[in-house]
Amino acid sequence: MGGKKDDDDIWGLLAGLFIGAVGVAILSSLANPKCPNCKNPIKKGEPFCPVCGTLLEWK
């Protein structure tokens, strides 16, 4: 009952959930870019935000 094996299973599960959540966040931010100032959706490659006029820098 209990022991190192159970602890390893729990840490593995937690690490997998964390990595999955980070991956989803990264993919969603790449698929749906938002203005860093007003947070409205923008089209990738736009030089300015169409809502607030913030200059956008693309990498």
C-alpha positions as CSV (number, residue, x, y, z in Angstrom):
1,M,0.0,0.0,0.0
2,G,1.4,3.4,-1.0
3,G,5.0,3.9,-1.7
4,K,7.3,5.2,-4.4
5,K,5.4,3.7,-7.3
6,D,2.2,5.4,-6.4
7,D,4.0,8.8,-5.9
8,D,5.6,8.4,-9.3
9,D,2.2,7.7,-10.9
10,I,0.7,10.8,-9.4
11,W,3.6,13.1,-10.4
12,G,3.5,11.7,-13.9
13,L,-0.2,12.4,-14.2
14,L,0.2,15.9,-12.9
15,A,3.1,16.6,-15.2
16,G,1.1,15.3,-18.2
17,L,-1.8,17.5,-17.3
18,F,0.4,20.6,-16.9
19,I,2.2,20.0,-20.2
20,G,-1.1,19.4,-22.0
21,A,-2.6,22.6,-20.7
22,V,0.5,24.6,-21.7
23,G,0.3,23.0,-25.2
24,V,-3.3,23.9,-25.6
25,A,-2.7,27.5,-24.5
26,I,0.2,27.9,-27.0
27,L,-1.7,26.4,-29.9
28,S,-4.8,28.5,-29.2
29,S,-2.8,31.7,-29.0
30,L,-1.1,30.9,-32.3
31,A,-4.4,30.0,-34.0
32,N,-6.3,33.1,-32.7
33,P,-4.0,36.0,-32.2
34,K,-5.2,38.9,-30.0
35,C,-4.1,42.5,-29.7
36,P,-1.8,42.8,-26.7
37,N,-3.5,46.1,-25.8
38,C,-7.2,45.6,-26.2
39,K,-7.3,41.8,-26.5
40,N,-9.6,41.9,-29.5
41,P,-9.0,39.2,-32.2
42,I,-6.7,40.3,-35.0
43,K,-5.6,38.9,-38.4
44,K,-2.1,37.6,-38.4
45,G,0.2,39.9,-40.3
46,E,-1.8,43.1,-39.7
47,P,0.5,46.1,-39.0
48,F,-2.0,47.7,-36.6
49,C,-4.9,46.6,-34.5
50,P,-8.1,47.6,-36.3
51,V,-9.9,48.4,-33.0
52,C,-7.4,50.4,-30.9
53,G,-4.6,51.2,-33.5
54,T,-1.8,49.5,-31.5
55,L,1.3,48.9,-33.6
56,L,1.7,45.1,-33.9
57,E,5.1,43.3,-34.2
58,W,5.1,39.9,-35.7
59,K,7.9,37.4,-35.3
